[in-house]
Structure formats: C-alpha cells, structure tokens
Amino acid sequence: MSSARVVLDLEALQHNLGICRDLAGDASVFGVVKANAYGHGLLTVARALRGARPGVEGLAVANLDEAIRLRQSGDEGLVLLLAGVHNAEELVAAQRHQLALVVHSAFQVDLLLQHQALAPFKLWLKVDSGMHRLGLSPAEVPVQLARLRANGVVSRPPGLLTHLASADELEGAETVEQLACFDAVPKAGFGDCSAANSAGIMAWPASHYQWVRPGIMLYGVSPFSGEIGAQRGLRPVMQFSAPVIAIRQLAWGDRIGYGGAGRCERPTRVAVVAAGYGDGYPRHASQATPVLIGGRRSPLLGRVSMDFITVDITDDPGVAVGDEAILWGGELPVEEIARGAETIAYELLTRVTSRVRVEYRGDPDG
Ligand SMILES: *Cc1c(COP(=O)(O)O)cnc(C)c1O
C-alpha cells in the first residue's frame, strides 16, 4: 500500500444515477461497470447501483470475468456482456451464470447454433450503425435474427442495440446519421432497443429508446470536452489524494526532479506529495497542473515520478508536512487534470493502481 488513497462517495454515485433517470424518462438503465467500475471498485459500485432507490434494472460489463465476479458476490440480477462471448468455453460459462449476451457477429451466431443444447439464450443483437468497431451490418441483422429464430435458440425476442461513436460532439451530423441508420433497421422480431451512452443520455433524447447505458456520468464526470460534471448537476464520486511528506526551500535557478525538468524561476518552496504515476497519477501531466492543498490550488513543478510529485507552494505558505493534497475530486475536477495530461477522465479514473488504499463513504444498500 502506498499512502495515496481514493475515497469513493456512494451517495454521489446514487445521486448521479438519479440525474440519469431524470434525463432518460421511462427508460430502463444498464449501469455500466466495466473496467472495475471505471476504477471505482466493481462489487461495491454494483451493490450501490442495485441498492439505489430505484436501483438499476441491469448491469453491463465488458468481459466474462467481470460478470462472474458479480455472480460470485451474490448478484442475481440482469447482467449484460457488452461484447458477448468469444469461444465455446466462454459461452458455456456465460450460460451457467445466466448472463445476457451481446451478439455482434455471424461468428457468435454460429457459436450459439453449435450449442443449441444450452438454449434458450438471453440476447441483444448489436448493429453497426456507423462506429465500425463491433456489430452486424444493418443488412445482416434480419439474416442473423432469422437463423436464431429458425433454430429456436431464443425464447423471447432479443433486444437490438448499437453504440454511438460521436455522441459527445453536439454539432456534427454523425449521431443523427447513426440514429437514422438504427431506426431504419426493421424491428419485427425484436424486443427492446438501446443506443445511449452517457453523452447520448445527456444530449440526444432520440437515442434513449427502452434502455440506456450510462457509464462515465454515473461516476460524476461529463463526457463533453471543455465541461465538468458539476455543470450537469453530477457529483464526482472519486477523490484521489496523498499526503505532503516533505517541504523544501529551493533557490532561484535550482532544478527539481528527474532530468532537472522543473526550474525554479524564483526562490521556491516545494511540497513533495507521496503519489506518482505508480499510483495512477498521469506521468504526462503538464507542469502547472493544479494540486489542491488546504483548499488552495498550487501548480506541479518538475516531472511526475513513480512515487512522488513536486508542487510549487511558494504562494501558499500555510502548507505543512502531513497536509492532504487532493490530486483530483471535490473542488478539483478530474476533467481538468485530464486536459492537463492530454487525455480523458475515463483513462485517469480507470488507471488508479492497486497499491492505492480505497475507502468508501455512504451505504451501498440505501
Ligand atoms: C462503455 C460503454 C458504455 C458507457 O459509455 P459512457 O461513455 O461511459 O457512458 C455504453 N455502451 C457500451 C457498449 C460501452 O462499451
């Protein structure tokens, strides 16, 4: 364990789910908890999303391991595998755990037909409406649906879903085109439809259909560049912090850290904070990225190293050894730190490493 820690606010998580519901009207919710719930802890987040009032109708994960961990924790609700299964072994395990499967390729349909004995399957067919990553082409959809139905491997109409590539771009035509493509797929033989990720939920009401799939917004982060979650009423769930462990007085012209990359342009007081890229702080954070100590912002100075960052506190004389430095969360939006590191908040949240202590605030069951 390092002395860095993340504090995860489950009340904020449940509040954010409420914002999602306000936007999505009557749509049911798949809470997306892939990648260890975007770095927030799969099992606790899953429990808090189920335990919210009202709780999510389903959870969605990227792979089988995540789904099995949910089942082993006692979660018996609807769990959707967003990429489906990739081979026979996975199909057998998924069926044993009663998972709902995305079917995005003829290969996966073949696999299901080869394992008819395991039927019925709970399926969502995925159509590629323009993202061109996973999905059946619109023309293939009725063909593959007919194969599934003819062989009786589905007991009730499968769902139909698609994924939006550019829903965070409010001006472009891509989302309008994708939704038009999705709407043009004949719905006969299908049950519910689903298209919206967080950006779809927040900006594209026409993408809501019967099921929405929020991820990043549940964690309090805005999917739109140049914006923070608070502007949409979201509350950050994660706060990432570490203690100040040393304070140094350096002279004009001194250089600090690896490569001497930080240069003191004046007599400079520096706080050494016990977190670095080994904890998940981005190594490429630009100098001047803010760190919050005692409620005040001070800029990074010098390179981020594995275990430490160095912060220019010359203008904040009150800082003392033992103070907690907030790296993101609370009054310091992770979106802002992501911009300083030329990445997106999704990446920062999912990259906090396992040596960081995790604490939860709030009751997952209510
Ligand atoms: C990750 C994912 C989502 C959630 O996306 P956010 O932008 O985090 O809301 C929804 N649907 C699918 C298929 C995904 O892979």
The ligand as an SDF file (V2000), in Angstrom:
LIG
                    3D

 15 15  0  0  0  0  0  0  0  0999 V2000
  -18.5650    1.7770  -22.1690 C   0  0  0  0  0  0  0  0  0  0  0  0
  -19.8510    1.6430  -22.8650 C   0  0  0  0  0  0  0  0  0  0  0  0
  -20.9570    2.4400  -22.4950 C   0  0  0  0  0  0  0  0  0  0  0  0
  -20.8490    3.5690  -21.4740 C   0  0  0  0  0  0  0  0  0  0  0  0
  -20.1990    4.6750  -22.0600 O   0  0  0  0  0  0  0  0  0  0  0  0
  -20.0060    6.0590  -21.2690 P   0  0  0  0  0  0  0  0  0  0  0  0
  -19.4580    6.9920  -22.2840 O   0  0  0  0  0  0  0  0  0  0  0  0
  -19.0280    5.7870  -20.1840 O   0  0  0  0  0  0  0  0  0  0  0  0
  -21.3330    6.4420  -20.7510 O   0  0  0  0  0  0  0  0  0  0  0  0
  -22.1660    2.1800  -23.1040 C   0  0  0  0  0  0  0  0  0  0  0  0
  -22.2880    1.2150  -24.0430 N   0  0  0  0  0  0  0  0  0  0  0  0
  -21.2450    0.4460  -24.4440 C   0  0  0  0  0  0  0  0  0  0  0  0
  -21.4340   -0.5870  -25.4900 C   0  0  0  0  0  0  0  0  0  0  0  0
  -20.0000    0.6520  -23.8790 C   0  0  0  0  0  0  0  0  0  0  0  0
  -18.9700   -0.0920  -24.2880 O   0  0  0  0  0  0  0  0  0  0  0  0
  1  2  1  0
  2  3  1  0
  2 14  2  0
  3  4  1  0
  3 10  2  0
  4  5  1  0
  5  6  1  0
  6  7  2  0
  6  8  1  0
  6  9  1  0
 10 11  1  0
 11 12  2  0
 12 13  1  0
 12 14  1  0
 14 15  1  0
M  END
$$$$
